[in-house]
């Protein structure tokens, strides 16, 4: 089966920077719904469109087609007392960036000083050209439910359980999620 609109694609991948320094080894395959559902980068979809199981390729994606350029205005210094304890570098919090008209932004703790914390609202891969080694391992027709929901269900896909509900207290200004 060829990769086309409304197919579920499983791809083994390795992600490196432009200098070939490994960023992620893709221990689990990337499984996504093909066809503009924003489940993967558009340049990856473009590369794989019309291909079949067994196709392999290495592509480089520039920042503007990946996670954008690094935006220094998304760097914030906050009072440590405004954030929950224990606090560690790598933790993430949802907040509002200045001038973003209340659009939520995920900020990552990048530095901790005595009473100040540096938060970065850029995606960790912003400003980087990325190199993907791709190998298609499976292609199947998407189910009607997957198409309706706009994402893959089942193994390596999305599950509609209640385990992922946010259990934060009402009024929380930040939600923490340590990076793995």
N, C-alpha and C positions, 0 to 999 in steps of 0.2 A: 504494500500500500504506500502511495506517495503522501508526503506531508502536504496538507492543504487546509483550508478553512475548516474548522470544527473537527480536527484530529487531535488526539492526545499523543504527545511526543515524549519519549524518554531518551535522554541524552547523557552519556558519560562526559564529564568535562574536567578540565584543569584550568584554573584562572591564574594568570601571571600579570605582572606589570610589563611595560614596554621593554624593560631590560631583562625580561624573562625570569624575574624573581618570583617564586611561587607565592601566591596569596592564599589560594584555597585548592585543596587536592580533589574536591568533588567525590568524597568517600561514598556518598549516596548519589544516584543519578538525579538530574534535574528532570522533573516531569511537569509539563505545562500544556495548556489548551492553546493550540495554534490558531491564529487568525485575528490578531489585533485586540486581544483581551487584556493586554498589559500584564501578562503573567511572566514575561521575560523581556529582555531588551529588544526593541524593534529590529536592530541590525542582526541579531541572532535569528529572529524569525525570517528576515529577508534572506539570510544565508541558507537556511534550511528549507525554505519553501520549494516544494516539488521534488525534494530528495527522498531517499528510501533508507530502510535499515541497512547498516553497513557503511553509510556515507561518513567520511571523516574530513575535517577541515580545521585549519587554524586561521582565526580572524583577529584583527586588531581593531578595537573600537575606540575612537577618540573621545575625550571628556564630554564634548557637546552632544554626543550620541549615547553616552552612558549616564553618569551621575552629575554632569555639569561641571563648570569651573568652580574652584574654591572661592567662596565668598567671605572675605574677612569681616563683613558686617554681621555675620552669624556667630561671631565669637563674643561671649559674654563673661563678665566677672561678677559673681554673686557673693553675697555674705553667706558664709558657711551655715550660719544659724537659720537660713531660709530653707535649707535642705535637710532631709531626714538622716538620721544616724542608724547604723554605721554607714559611712560614706567611703566609696572606693573608686579609684580611677577605672574607667570603663563602664561604670553604671550609666544608665540612660534615664532621662526624664522628659516628659512632654511639657512644653511651655509655648509661649507666644513670642516670636521674634519681633523686634521693633519694626514698625512699618509694614507688617504682614497682614494687617486688617483681620486680626484674630484667627488666622490660619494656624493650626497647631504645628509645632516643629519638634522633632526629637533632638534633644541636646545630649551630648556625651561628655561625661566628666573627663577632662584631659589632664588637669593638674589640681592639686590640693595644697594650699598653703595654710598657715595657722588659722586665719579667720576668713580666707577668701577661697573661692572655687572657680576654676576656669571651665566654662561649658562651651562646647562647639556644636553648632547646629548644622554643620555641613555633613553630608553623607561621608563615611570614612573613606570612600573611594573617589570623592570629588576631586577634580583636577588631574586625575590619572588617566592615561591611555591604558586600556586593558587588552590583554591577549587571551583569547579563549581557544583551547584545544577541545574540539567537539567531536563526538562519535555517536551517531544515531543507533540506539539499541532496540527500540520498539516504536511502532506507529500503529494506532488503532483509531477506529471511529469513536468520537465522543458520544456519550449518552445524551438524551434529551435534557436530563436534569443538569448535567455538567454545562451544556450550552446555555440553559436558562440561568444558571448561577454564575457563569463566566469563569469557571475554574474547575480543575480536576478534583474528583473525589476518590477516596480509597487510598491504597498504598502510595506513599510519597506525595499525596495530594491533600486536599482540605477535608476536614471532618466537621460535621455540624453537630457537635456535642455541646454540653453546657459547662465543660471543664475549663474552657478558656474565657469564661466571663470575668470581667474586671471586678475584683472584690474590694477595691479601694473605698475609703469612706467618702461620703458626699462632702464636697468642699476641698478635697485634695487638690493642690495646685500642681503637683508633680507626681508622676507615676514612675517608679524605678523598675528597671529590668537589666540586671547584670548581663554583659555580653558573654557569650560562650566562646 
